[in-house]
Amino acid sequence: MATYWASQGWLPWGSTSLDGAFMTVVAVIQPYFIPYAGYFRLFAAADVVAIFDCVQFPRQGWVHRNVLPLASGRPAWLTLPLAKAPRGVRIVELQFAADAEGRFAAASRRFPVLESAREEDAELLRKLRGVGSAKVADYLCDLLQAANRRLNLTARIVRTSTFGIASDIRGQDRVIAVAERLGATCYVNPSGGRTLYDRTAFSARDIDLRFFAPWEGSSESVLTRLLRGDDDRISAEIDAQKGLLR
C-alpha cells in the first residue's frame, strides 16, 4: 500500500517510502481555537505536531477566537478574553484577563450550541470553560488534545517554546530548525504554504516537503460540530483528505 501511495505522489500517515525507510512526518502549527476540520488534518497526517507558540501572537488570526452560530444561525465571533499585552508578545506569553471567567461565560451564552451540553461533551466543555486557570497557550493545547481524543487522532504534541531556538532564527529557518529537532524526514503543511516555503531549503536538510491539497470539506468550526455530535462525519472528512501531495 505504501508503494502504491508513493507512486501516486502521496504520502499517507504512518507509511514508508519506496525504499522501505520509515518516514517521520512532522507538522508545525500555531495553536488555533478549535477551527475547521482541515486544520486537524495535520494531526491525522503527522507523527509529531509541534505547537508553534514561540512566535509573535497574530492578533487578527484564529489563536484567540472562533466563529460559532448565534440562535438566529448567523455566525459571530467568540473571542477569548486576553490580558493586555505589548504588540510583539509571543503566543506562549499570552495571559487571560483577570475577569476572563465571567466575561467568557457571558459571551458563551450568546451561542446555543455551548449551552446544550450532552454527557459526551463534558470533557470538551470543561476544558472550554477553563479560561483563566492557565496560560492561554496551555489552555489552547488542552482544548486541542480534547478535540483530538474525540476524533481519535493520536499524533504526539510538543511545544516549540520548550526548544530554546534562538530568537534571531525566523520564518522558514525557524520551522526547519523545529523539524530538525524532531528528527523529521518529511514536513507537511497546508496548501497555502507553497508560497512560503522553498523545497530546496528543506531538501538541503534531508527533509521532504509535502503539502495537502486544498480543503474541500466543511469550513464550520470543529467545536460547533463536535457539540452537535458530528464526530464521525468530521473524522471521515479528515481521513479522506489527509494524503500529502508533493
NUTORVO-234956 format. One record per atom (N, C-alpha, C): x, y, z; atom name. Coordinates in pm, 1 decimal. Atoms other than C-alpha are relative to their C-alpha. Example, Ala and Ser with C-alpha at 12.3 -4.5 7.8 and 13.67 -1.06 7.14 Angstrom:
<pts>
         xx         yy         zz   atom
       89.0     -119.0        0.0      N
     1230.0     -450.0      780.0     CA
       90.0      120.0        0.0      C
      -82.0     -119.0       -6.0      N
     1367.0     -106.0      714.0     CA
      -77.0      109.0       73.0      C
</pts>
This chain:
<pts>
         xx         yy         zz   atom
       82.5     -121.0        0.0      N
        0.0        0.0        0.0     CA
       85.9      125.8        0.0      C
      -88.4     -116.6       -2.9      N
      282.3      241.8       84.3     CA
       60.8       25.7     -137.1      C
      -57.5      -16.1      133.5      N
      440.0      174.8     -255.1     CA
     -100.3       60.6      -96.2      C
      104.0      -56.0       86.7      N
      110.7      248.1     -429.2     CA
      -14.5      149.8       23.4      C
       18.3     -141.3      -30.6      N
       62.5      580.2     -247.3     CA
      119.4       82.1      -47.2      C
     -119.4      -74.3       40.7      N
      421.3      687.6     -307.7     CA
        6.2       14.0     -151.5      C
       -3.7       -6.0      145.3      N
      390.2      604.2     -677.0     CA
      -98.2      102.1      -54.3      C
       98.4      -99.4       40.7      N
       90.4      837.3     -692.4     CA
       39.2      142.0       44.7      C
      -43.6     -130.3      -47.8      N
      289.0     1120.4     -534.7     CA
      -57.8       37.1      133.9      C
       62.2      -25.1     -129.4      N
      110.5     1086.2     -199.9     CA
       77.8      -73.9      107.3      C
      -60.7       67.7     -113.8      N
      247.8     1000.2      141.2     CA
     -102.9       -6.3      112.0      C
       96.2        8.7     -108.7      N
      -15.9      872.2      385.5     CA
       69.2      -10.3      134.2      C
      -54.4        7.1     -135.8      N
       38.6      894.1      761.1     CA
       38.7     -142.3       34.2      C
      -44.0      130.4      -46.4      N
      237.2      606.6      907.2     CA
       54.9      -89.5     -108.3      C
      -46.5       85.4      109.1      N
      366.6      485.2      570.2     CA
      151.5        0.3       -7.7      C
     -143.1        1.4       26.2      N
      713.5      411.0      439.3     CA
       24.8       54.1     -138.9      C
      -36.3      -46.0      133.2      N
      897.5      546.6      141.5     CA
       17.9     -120.1      -91.5      C
      -14.4      108.1       97.6      N
      956.6      344.5     -175.3     CA
      113.2      -96.7       34.7      C
     -111.6       88.0      -32.9      N
     1288.4      211.7      -45.8     CA
      -17.8      -69.1      134.9      C
       30.9       69.7     -124.5      N
     1123.1       92.0      275.7     CA
       41.2       74.5      124.9      C
      -43.5      -75.9     -117.3      N
     1268.7      359.3      504.7     CA
     -120.3       65.5       67.1      C
      110.2      -60.7      -71.7      N
     1035.6      484.0      775.8     CA
        7.2      151.6       -9.0      C
        6.9     -144.5       10.7      N
      922.3      844.0      736.4     CA
      -50.6       58.6      131.6      C
       47.3      -72.3     -116.6      N
      898.3     1067.3     1043.9     CA
      -63.4      129.4      -48.9      C
       74.6     -112.7       55.2      N
      627.7     1315.7      946.8     CA
      -27.8      100.8      111.4      C
       13.2     -106.6      -99.4      N
      627.7     1647.5     1134.3     CA
      -82.3      114.0      -58.9      C
       73.1     -121.5       35.5      N
      387.0     1940.8     1122.1     CA
       28.0      104.9      106.4      C
      -19.3     -111.3      -92.2      N
      435.2     2283.9     1280.2     CA
     -117.3       95.7      -19.2      C
      120.7      -82.6       12.4      N
      121.2     2486.1     1355.9     CA
      -17.7       87.2      123.6      C
       38.0      -82.1     -114.2      N
        4.1     2770.2     1574.6     CA
     -121.2      -62.8       69.1      C
      110.6       62.2      -73.8      N
     -244.5     2669.1     1847.3     CA
     -131.1       75.3      -20.8      C
      127.5      -66.8       28.9      N
     -576.6     2772.1     1696.7     CA
     -109.7      -48.4       94.7      C
      111.0       21.0      -92.0      N
     -900.2     2785.0     1897.2     CA
     -105.8      -91.4      -64.7      C
       85.2      106.1       58.8      N
    -1056.2     2461.0     1759.5     CA
      -68.3       47.4     -128.4      C
       57.6      -50.2      125.0      N
    -1105.9     2581.4     1399.3     CA
      -64.2     -110.3      -84.4      C
       66.5       93.0       91.0      N
    -1231.6     2392.5     1092.9     CA
       76.4     -132.2      -11.3      C
      -56.5      135.0        1.8      N
    -1163.7     2025.2     1020.6     CA
      129.4       -9.8      -79.3      C
     -122.7        5.0       78.7      N
     -894.0     2096.7      762.5     CA
      124.5       19.8       84.1      C
     -112.7      -21.4      -93.2      N
     -666.0     2217.5     1043.6     CA
       41.1     -132.0       65.0      C
      -27.8      124.3      -71.1      N
     -695.4     1877.9     1212.6     CA
       59.3     -108.0      -91.0      C
      -71.3       93.6       87.5      N
     -560.0     1701.4      902.9     CA
      146.4      -12.1       40.9      C
     -139.9        4.0      -42.8      N
     -218.3     1792.4     1041.3     CA
       20.6     -103.7      109.6      C
       -9.4       98.5     -107.2      N
     -285.3     1577.3     1348.6     CA
      -22.0     -141.6      -53.0      C
       24.0      131.2       60.1      N
     -401.8     1294.2     1123.8     CA
      116.8      -45.4      -86.2      C
     -105.1       35.2       95.1      N
     -111.0     1307.3      878.9     CA
      137.7       -8.9       62.8      C
     -133.4       -8.5      -58.8      N
      180.9     1374.8     1113.4     CA
       18.9     -100.6      113.4      C
      -37.2       78.4     -118.1      N
      361.6     1158.5     1364.8     CA
       15.1       91.1      120.9      C
      -20.3      -98.2     -106.0      N
      451.7     1468.0     1567.7     CA
      -50.3      135.8      -49.4      C
       45.5     -135.2       30.2      N
      274.8     1805.5     1571.0     CA
       64.0       94.7      100.5      C
      -65.5      -99.1      -84.7      N
      480.6     2094.9     1705.0     CA
      -86.7      125.1        6.9      C
       80.8     -119.0      -19.3      N
      265.9     2370.5     1850.3     CA
       92.7      121.2        0.7      C
      -91.3     -111.7       26.6      N
      432.3     2689.2     1726.2     CA
      -37.2      118.8       88.8      C
       38.2     -102.7      -96.2      N
      392.0     2900.1     2038.8     CA
      114.9       95.0       34.0      C
     -118.3      -83.4      -26.9      N
      736.6     3064.8     2028.6     CA
        5.7      120.5      -92.1      C
        2.1     -109.3       98.2      N
      631.6     3321.8     1766.4     CA
      -99.2      108.1       45.0      C
       86.2     -113.6      -35.6      N
      451.5     3657.9     1778.6     CA
     -147.5      -35.6      -16.8      C
      144.2       20.7        1.7      N
       79.3     3643.5     1855.0     CA
      -63.0       75.1     -116.6      C
       66.6      -66.7      112.3      N
     -120.9     3714.0     1534.7     CA
     -138.0       50.4       41.9      C
      120.9      -55.9      -61.3      N
     -393.9     3947.3     1657.0     CA
     -124.6      -11.4      -88.7      C
      114.6       14.5       89.4      N
     -614.7     3902.0     1351.1     CA
      -22.9     -145.6      -40.5      C
       11.0      140.1       37.4      N
     -582.9     3523.0     1339.7     CA
     -102.9      -77.2       82.0      C
       95.9       90.3      -63.8      N
     -757.9     3224.8     1496.0     CA
       52.7      -58.2      130.1      C
      -54.1       49.4     -126.2      N
     -542.4     3172.8     1804.6     CA
      -97.5       26.4      114.6      C
       81.4      -40.8     -114.9      N
     -784.4     3356.4     2035.8     CA
     -148.1       16.7      -32.5      C
      140.3      -20.4       34.2      N
    -1115.7     3348.7     1850.8     CA
      -48.9     -109.4      -94.9      C
       65.0      102.8       81.8      N
    -1360.0     3122.5     1671.6     CA
     -133.3       56.8      -47.3      C
      130.1      -42.5       51.2      N
    -1681.4     3160.6     1473.0     CA
     -102.2     -109.2       29.5      C
      105.6       93.1      -37.4      N
    -1995.5     2995.7     1612.7     CA
     -135.1       59.0      -40.0      C
      131.3      -52.1       39.4      N
    -2366.2     3023.5     1521.6     CA
      -78.9       55.3      119.0      C
       93.9      -55.8      -95.9      N
    -2598.4     3251.1     1717.5     CA
     -133.3      -74.0       -9.6      C
      132.3       62.9        4.6      N
    -2959.2     3149.0     1788.3     CA
      -66.4       20.2     -136.2      C
       56.9      -29.1      132.1      N
    -3053.1     3309.1     1455.4     CA
       65.3      -80.9     -110.7      C
      -77.3       71.3      101.2      N
    -2799.2     3092.1     1276.7     CA
      110.9       83.0      -59.9      C
     -103.9      -88.2       51.9      N
    -2587.1     3393.8     1191.2     CA
      131.1      -27.0       71.9      C
     -129.2       23.8      -65.6      N
    -2214.8     3336.0     1255.8     CA
       49.5      124.6       70.6      C
      -55.8     -112.1      -75.3      N
    -2041.6     3550.7     1515.7     CA
      127.7      -46.9       69.5      C
     -125.9       32.3      -66.4      N
    -1703.0     3566.9     1685.3     CA
      -21.3      -33.9      147.3      C
      -19.8       26.6     -142.5      N
    -1638.5     3401.9     2020.6     CA
      148.2       23.5       25.5      C
     -138.2      -43.0      -19.9      N
    -1320.6     3569.4     2146.8     CA
       43.7      -25.3      143.5      C
      -54.0       22.8     -134.1      N
    -1105.7     3465.4     2440.9     CA
       37.4      133.9       63.4      C
      -32.3     -126.4      -67.4      N
    -1070.9     3747.2     2698.5     CA
      146.0        1.8       46.8      C
     -143.4       -2.3      -27.0      N
     -698.2     3819.0     2696.9     CA
       39.3      125.1       78.8      C
      -59.0     -116.4      -65.7      N
     -496.3     4045.9     2921.1     CA
       72.7       84.8     -103.9      C
      -72.7      -88.3       90.7      N
     -344.8     4348.0     2750.0     CA
      147.2      -40.5       -2.8      C
     -139.6       42.3       16.9      N
       -1.2     4272.3     2610.8     CA
       63.7       85.4     -107.7      C
      -67.2      -78.7      104.0      N
      262.0     4452.2     2401.2     CA
      -15.7      -61.8     -137.9      C
       21.5       43.2      138.5      N
      241.6     4427.0     2023.6     CA
       81.1     -123.5      -35.2      C
      -87.1      111.5       37.7      N
      530.8     4182.0     1999.7     CA
      -10.2     -121.9       88.8      C
       11.7      112.6      -92.8      N
      406.3     3937.2     2263.4     CA
       -4.5     -132.7      -75.7      C
        3.8      133.3       59.3      N
      467.4     3571.1     2182.1     CA
     -122.5      -76.0       50.8      C
      117.9       78.1      -38.3      N
      183.4     3319.8     2194.7     CA
       18.7      -61.0      138.4      C
      -25.8       66.3     -127.7      N
      346.0     3139.4     2487.9     CA
      -12.6       95.6      118.1      C
        4.4      -99.4     -106.8      N
      341.3     3465.4     2688.7     CA
     -139.0       55.6       25.9      C
      134.7      -52.7      -15.7      N
      -29.9     3538.4     2648.3     CA
      -60.7      -42.3      133.3      C
       70.0       26.7     -125.1      N
     -232.9     3563.4     2968.3     CA
     -148.5       34.1      -17.8      C
      140.7      -37.9       -2.9      N
     -605.4     3570.5     3032.8     CA
      -18.7      125.5       84.6      C
       35.6     -115.9      -80.9      N
     -763.6     3888.9     3167.2     CA
      -42.5      -46.4      139.7      C
       32.8       35.3     -138.1      N
     -827.9     3896.2     3541.8     CA
     -145.4      -43.5       14.0      C
      142.3       34.2       -5.6      N
    -1205.3     3876.4     3482.9     CA
      -42.1      -92.4     -113.4      C
       25.2       81.7      119.4      N
    -1177.3     3622.0     3199.9     CA
     -115.5      -96.5       17.8      C
      103.2      102.3      -18.6      N
    -1404.9     3358.9     3352.2     CA
     -140.3       57.5      -15.5      C
      132.0      -61.0       10.5      N
    -1703.8     3590.3     3391.2     CA
      -28.9       52.0     -139.0      C
       20.1      -53.5      134.7      N
    -1654.5     3759.0     3056.1     CA
      -25.0     -111.5     -101.0      C
       16.6      109.2       94.5      N
    -1621.9     3428.5     2874.9     CA
     -135.3      -68.3       19.4      C
      130.3       60.9      -26.5      N
    -1931.1     3283.1     3044.7     CA
     -111.6       84.5      -61.3      C
      101.9      -88.7       57.2      N
    -2134.5     3588.2     2940.1     CA
       -0.2       -7.8     -152.3      C
       -9.2        9.2      146.2      N
    -2006.8     3569.6     2582.2     CA
      -53.6     -133.5      -50.6      C
       41.4      133.8       43.4      N
    -2077.2     3196.1     2562.6     CA
     -151.4      -14.8       -4.4      C
      146.6       12.3       -3.8      N
    -2445.2     3244.0     2646.7     CA
      -65.9       47.0     -128.2      C
       55.2      -43.0      129.2      N
    -2492.7     3401.6     2303.6     CA
      -14.2     -116.0      -98.0      C
       -9.4      110.2       95.8      N
    -2429.9     3063.8     2139.5     CA
      -70.4     -124.8       55.3      C
       76.6      113.3      -53.6      N
    -2694.1     2792.5     2195.6     CA
       78.1     -130.5        1.3      C
      -73.0      126.2        7.6      N
    -2453.7     2515.8     2093.7     CA
       88.1      -20.1      123.2      C
      -82.6       10.3     -119.9      N
    -2244.0     2592.2     2402.6     CA
      -83.4      -23.2      125.8      C
       87.8       14.9     -115.2      N
    -2546.1     2571.3     2632.0     CA
      -74.2     -132.9        0.4      C
       73.9      126.5       11.6      N
    -2690.1     2240.5     2509.8     CA
       94.9     -117.8       22.0      C
     -101.4      101.3      -31.1      N
    -2445.5     2009.4     2684.7     CA
      -58.8     -140.4       -0.7      C
       33.1      142.6       -7.1      N
    -2457.2     1632.6     2640.4     CA
      106.4      -67.2       85.9      C
      -95.1       70.5      -85.8      N
    -2284.5     1375.3     2857.1     CA
      134.7      -16.9      -67.9      C
     -125.3       23.4       70.9      N
    -2025.8     1303.1     2589.7     CA
       79.2      128.2      -26.2      C
      -68.8     -127.4       19.2      N
    -1940.8     1673.5     2568.2     CA
       65.4       51.4      127.7      C
      -40.7      -51.4     -131.1      N
    -1847.4     1702.0     2937.3     CA
      146.9       41.3        2.2      C
     -141.5      -32.6       -4.9      N
    -1468.8     1690.8     2892.5     CA
       31.0      123.2      -84.4      C
      -27.3     -111.7       89.9      N
    -1463.3     1929.2     2597.3     CA
      -51.3      130.9       58.7      C
       56.3     -121.9      -57.2      N
    -1691.7     2179.5     2769.8     CA
       75.4       42.7      126.1      C
      -77.5      -33.7     -118.9      N
    -1493.1     2160.2     3093.0     CA
      130.0       69.9      -40.4      C
     -122.0      -63.6       49.7      N
    -1175.2     2241.7     2900.3     CA
      -31.2      138.8      -56.4      C
       38.2     -126.0       63.3      N
    -1353.6     2517.1     2707.9     CA
      -25.0      107.9      104.2      C
       37.8      -97.7     -102.1      N
    -1483.5     2686.7     3023.2     CA
      112.6       29.1       99.0      C
     -110.4      -15.7      -93.9      N
    -1144.8     2667.7     3196.6     CA
       87.5      120.1      -24.1      C
      -79.7     -120.5       25.1      N
    -1032.8     3016.0     3092.1     CA
       45.9       58.0      133.5      C
      -52.0      -61.9     -120.8      N
     -816.0     3188.3     3347.1     CA
       71.5      -95.9       92.5      C
      -61.9       97.6      -89.2      N
     -696.2     2864.1     3506.4     CA
      143.4      -32.6      -40.3      C
     -135.8       27.8       49.7      N
     -375.0     2850.4     3299.8     CA
       35.7      108.3     -100.9      C
      -36.8      -90.0      108.7      N
     -177.9     3045.5     3042.3     CA
      -79.4      -35.6     -124.7      C
       82.8       19.4      118.7      N
     -353.6     3086.1     2710.6     CA
       51.5     -116.7      -84.5      C
      -54.3      108.0       82.7      N
     -116.6     2850.8     2524.1     CA
      -29.5     -136.9       61.9      C
       33.5      125.3      -67.4      N
     -171.0     2578.8     2787.0     CA
     -146.5      -34.5      -22.1      C
      144.5       17.0       20.5      N
     -547.6     2626.6     2757.9     CA
      -29.6      -50.3     -141.6      C
       25.4       38.4      138.5      N
     -541.9     2601.4     2379.1     CA
       49.4     -141.9      -29.2      C
      -51.7      135.7       21.6      N
     -324.0     2289.2     2381.2     CA
      -89.2     -104.5       65.6      C
       92.4       92.4      -66.1      N
     -557.0     2122.2     2632.7     CA
     -126.7      -18.4      -82.6      C
      119.9        8.3       84.5      N
     -853.8     2204.9     2410.1     CA
       25.8      -84.8     -124.7      C
      -33.6       77.4      119.2      N
     -680.4     2066.1     2101.7     CA
       13.5     -148.8       33.3      C
      -12.5      139.4      -42.0      N
     -595.4     1747.6     2290.2     CA
     -138.0      -61.6       21.9      C
      135.1       51.1      -23.6      N
     -958.7     1709.6     2398.0     CA
      -72.6      -25.0     -131.8      C
       61.7       19.5      131.5      N
    -1078.4     1757.9     2039.2     CA
       61.3     -119.4      -71.9      C
      -66.4      113.5       63.9      N
     -819.4     1509.4     1913.4     CA
      -48.0     -132.8       58.3      C
       51.1      124.5      -60.0      N
     -939.6     1248.8     2162.8     CA
     -137.3      -33.7      -55.1      C
      132.9       24.7       56.6      N
    -1294.0     1290.9     2033.9     CA
        9.2      -54.4     -142.3      C
      -15.0       39.1      140.5      N
    -1166.5     1239.6     1678.7     CA
       97.4     -116.4      -18.2      C
      -92.5      114.4        3.8      N
     -930.6      952.4     1768.0     CA
      128.3       32.1      -76.0      C
     -126.1      -42.6       61.0      N
     -625.9     1146.9     1649.4     CA
      109.6      -10.7      106.1      C
      -98.1       38.2     -101.6      N
     -309.8     1032.1     1823.0     CA
      140.4       54.6      -23.2      C
     -132.8      -58.4       22.2      N
      -20.9     1242.9     1691.2     CA
       56.1       54.2      131.7      C
      -65.1      -55.5     -118.6      N
      229.8     1336.5     1961.7     CA
        9.7      151.8      -15.9      C
       -3.2     -145.5        1.8      N
      211.7     1705.7     2051.0     CA
      113.9       50.0       87.1      C
     -107.1      -65.2      -75.2      N
      512.5     1913.9     2157.7     CA
      -15.6      150.3      -15.7      C
        7.0     -145.9        2.6      N
      558.2     2286.2     2225.7     CA
      134.6       56.4      -42.9      C
     -127.7      -51.5       49.3      N
      823.9     2477.6     2031.7     CA
       65.2       97.0       97.7      C
      -57.2      -91.7      -98.5      N
      869.7     2724.0     2318.7     CA
       94.4      -71.3       95.5      C
      -88.7       76.2      -88.2      N
     1048.1     2443.7     2505.1     CA
      132.6      -34.6      -67.5      C
     -117.3       43.1       74.9      N
     1315.4     2402.1     2235.4     CA
      120.2       92.1       15.9      C
     -111.3      -92.3      -17.3      N
     1526.2     2708.7     2312.9     CA
       64.3       44.6     -130.0      C
      -54.2      -45.0      128.5      N
     1566.5     2807.3     1947.2     CA
       25.5      150.0        6.5      C
      -39.5     -140.8       -8.3      N
     1747.6     3141.3     1914.8     CA
     -103.2       90.2      -66.6      C
      104.5      -90.8       48.3      N
     1515.3     3438.1     1859.4     CA
       31.9       59.1     -136.6      C
      -34.9      -56.9      129.7      N
     1709.3     3555.1     1553.1     CA
      -18.6      -99.7     -114.9      C
       34.4       98.3      104.0      N
     1614.9     3234.1     1365.1     CA
     -149.5       14.3      -25.9      C
      139.4      -37.3       26.7      N
     1290.9     3328.5     1193.8     CA
      -53.2      -63.8     -127.2      C
       64.5       43.1      122.1      N
     1041.5     3234.8      926.4     CA
       24.7     -146.0      -31.9      C
      -23.8      136.4       45.7      N
     1121.1     2925.5      722.4     CA
      113.7      -66.2       77.5      C
     -113.8       58.6      -71.4      N
     1453.2     2876.0      901.4     CA
      -40.5      -48.6      138.7      C
       46.1       41.6     -133.1      N
     1273.4     2855.4     1235.8     CA
      -80.9     -129.6      -10.5      C
       78.5      122.3       21.6      N
     1030.4     2594.4     1101.5     CA
       93.0     -118.4      -26.3      C
      -95.4      107.5       29.6      N
     1319.6     2389.5      962.2     CA
       75.1      -41.4      126.4      C
      -69.6       31.9     -124.8      N
     1500.1     2414.6     1296.9     CA
      -86.6      -88.4       89.3      C
       92.7       83.4      -78.3      N
     1191.3     2271.7     1470.6     CA
       -7.8     -140.0      -58.5      C
       11.0      130.9       65.7      N
     1156.7     1993.2     1214.7     CA
      126.0      -83.4       22.8      C
     -126.2       71.9      -25.0      N
     1525.4     1901.5     1252.2     CA
        7.8      -48.7      143.9      C
       -4.4       37.1     -141.4      N
     1495.5     1899.8     1631.7     CA
      -83.8     -126.5       25.0      C
       89.6      113.9      -17.1      N
     1217.8     1640.8     1594.7     CA
       36.5     -118.4      -89.5      C
      -43.8      109.4       84.3      N
     1409.7     1423.7     1350.2     CA
      -86.9      -23.0     -121.9      C
       91.4       13.0      113.7      N
     1174.2     1494.3     1060.8     CA
       71.8      -47.5     -125.6      C
      -39.9       32.9      136.4      N
     1224.4     1321.0      729.9     CA
     -102.9       51.2      -99.9      C
      104.9      -58.4       83.7      N
      900.7     1471.8      598.2     CA
      -67.6      110.5       79.3      C
       71.1     -111.2      -62.3      N
      742.8     1808.2      674.7     CA
     -127.3       25.9      -78.7      C
      129.0      -17.2       65.6      N
      372.3     1859.0      599.9     CA
      -59.3      135.4       35.4      C
       57.1     -132.9      -18.1      N
      192.2     2189.5      553.1     CA
     -125.8       13.1      -86.1      C
      114.2      -28.1       87.4      N
     -143.3     2313.9      420.2     CA
       44.9       57.3     -133.9      C
      -36.1      -39.0      136.3      N
     -151.4     2406.7       53.3     CA
       49.4      143.8       -9.4      C
      -42.9     -139.5        3.5      N
     -105.9     2777.8      129.6     CA
      148.2       17.7       24.1      C
     -142.4       -8.9      -27.3      N
      249.4     2703.6      238.7     CA
       86.6       -4.0     -123.6      C
      -79.2        4.2      123.4      N
      358.7     2663.8     -122.2     CA
       63.0      135.3      -31.9      C
      -54.7     -133.8       24.5      N
      413.0     3040.7     -132.4     CA
       97.1       43.3      109.9      C
      -83.0      -36.4     -114.5      N
      604.3     3040.9      198.6     CA
      131.4      -75.5        6.7      C
     -113.2       88.8      -22.9      N
      849.9     2753.5      176.6     CA
       71.5      -35.2     -129.6      C
      -86.3       35.1      112.0      N
     1139.0     2671.8      -54.2     CA
       39.6     -147.0       14.4      C
      -25.8      143.7       -8.7      N
     1162.0     2298.5     -125.1     CA
      149.8      -31.4       10.1      C
     -143.9       28.8       -1.6      N
     1538.7     2315.7     -181.3     CA
       60.5       21.3      139.7      C
      -50.3      -24.8     -135.4      N
     1593.9     2457.1      168.9     CA
      -28.4     -119.2       90.7      C
       32.5      119.1      -77.7      N
     1416.8     2156.5      320.3     CA
       83.6     -118.6      -47.6      C
      -76.9      112.2       55.1      N
     1591.1     1911.7       86.6     CA
      144.9        5.1       47.8      C
     -137.9      -14.4      -45.8      N
     1927.8     2052.2      196.0     CA
       18.4      -56.4      141.2      C
       -3.7       58.7     -135.0      N
     1840.0     1926.3      547.3     CA
      -55.3     -142.4        0.4      C
       52.8      136.3       14.6      N
     1718.5     1588.7      413.5     CA
     -143.0      -12.6       51.4      C
      141.7        1.0      -37.4      N
     1354.3     1678.4      478.0     CA
      -82.9       13.7     -126.4      C
       89.9       -1.5      115.6      N
     1089.1     1601.9      217.4     CA
     -118.8       90.3       31.4      C
      108.4      -95.3      -22.0      N
      845.5     1894.4      194.9     CA
     -123.6      -44.9      -76.5      C
      125.8       42.9       62.4      N
      484.3     1789.9      126.8     CA
     -113.0       93.9       41.2      C
      114.1      -87.1      -25.8      N
      152.2     1972.9      112.1     CA
     -130.1      -78.1      -11.8      C
      135.3       48.7       22.2      N
     -214.7     1896.1      147.8     CA
      -57.5       64.4     -125.5      C
       83.0      -64.6      100.7      N
     -447.3     1956.8     -141.4     CA
      -92.3       98.5       71.8      C
       93.4      -93.2      -64.8      N
     -685.9     2248.6      -74.9     CA
     -116.5      -76.1       64.6      C
      107.2       65.9      -75.2      N
     -951.9     2153.8      180.6     CA
     -132.1       10.7      -75.1      C
      127.3        3.5       71.0      N
    -1284.4     2050.1       26.4     CA
     -116.7      -36.0       91.4      C
      106.7       32.9      -93.9      N
    -1484.1     1973.9      341.9     CA
      -63.9      124.4       59.5      C
       68.9     -109.2      -67.7      N
    -1689.1     2187.7      579.0     CA
      100.7       98.9       58.2      C
      -82.5     -103.5      -60.6      N
    -1540.1     2518.2      694.9     CA
      -52.8       39.4      138.1      C
       58.2      -31.1     -130.2      N
    -1755.2     2520.8     1009.2     CA
       93.8      -44.5      111.8      C
      -84.4       31.6     -114.0      N
    -1579.9     2516.2     1345.6     CA
      -19.5     -143.3       47.7      C
        6.8      134.7      -55.7      N
    -1495.1     2169.6     1474.0     CA
      -63.6        3.0      138.7      C
       65.0      -12.1     -130.9      N
    -1604.7     2292.4     1818.1     CA
     -150.9      -10.1      -14.7      C
      144.2        6.4       25.1      N
    -1956.5     2353.2     1687.2     CA
      -42.3     -139.8      -42.0      C
       38.7      129.3       55.6      N
    -1963.0     2024.4     1500.3     CA
       10.1     -111.4      103.8      C
      -10.6      101.0     -105.0      N
    -1840.8     1816.5     1794.7     CA
     -115.7       11.6       98.9      C
      109.0      -19.9      -94.4      N
    -2103.0     1970.4     2021.2     CA
     -134.7      -36.7      -60.3      C
      120.5       50.0       67.7      N
    -2363.1     1868.8     1762.4     CA
        5.1     -151.1      -22.3      C
      -12.3      144.5       15.7      N
    -2237.7     1510.0     1768.9     CA
       42.3      -42.5     -138.7      C
      -39.3       26.1      139.4      N
    -2080.4     1526.0     1422.2     CA
      135.9      -70.5       -8.6      C
     -134.1       58.0       -8.5      N
    -1771.0     1328.7     1528.4     CA
       33.9      -88.6     -120.0      C
      -28.7       96.3      106.7      N
    -1796.6     1051.1     1269.4     CA
       15.9       68.5     -134.8      C
       -9.5      -69.1      129.2      N
    -1853.3     1286.9      978.8     CA
      129.3       80.6       -9.1      C
     -127.1      -74.6       -1.4      N
    -1559.1     1507.0     1079.9     CA
      116.2      -95.2      -26.3      C
     -108.2       97.6       16.6      N
    -1335.0     1201.4     1107.9     CA
        7.2      -50.6     -142.8      C
        2.5       49.1      137.6      N
    -1446.6     1077.8      766.5     CA
       56.1      104.5      -96.0      C
      -52.9     -107.3       85.2      N
    -1372.1     1416.0      605.4     CA
      151.9        8.2       11.3      C
     -143.8       -8.7      -22.5      N
    -1027.7     1428.1      762.7     CA
       70.9     -118.9      -62.4      C
      -63.9      122.2       50.3      N
     -946.7     1069.2      673.1     CA
        6.5       -0.1     -152.0      C
        3.9       -0.7      146.0      N
    -1047.6     1122.7      310.6     CA
       97.4      101.3      -61.5      C
      -82.9     -105.4       55.5      N
     -820.4     1426.1      275.0     CA
      130.8       20.8       75.1      C
     -123.5      -13.7      -74.8      N
     -511.7     1352.7      481.0     CA
      123.5      -42.2      -79.1      C
     -115.7       33.0       81.9      N
     -290.0     1235.1      194.4     CA
       82.8      124.3      -30.7      C
      -91.9     -111.1       22.4      N
       13.7     1451.9      121.7     CA
       48.5        0.2     -144.8      C
      -46.8      -16.9      137.3      N
       98.5     1584.8     -222.9     CA
      144.0       50.4       -1.8      C
     -134.1      -56.2       17.5      N
      448.4     1654.5     -347.0     CA
       -9.4      149.2      -29.9      C
</pts>
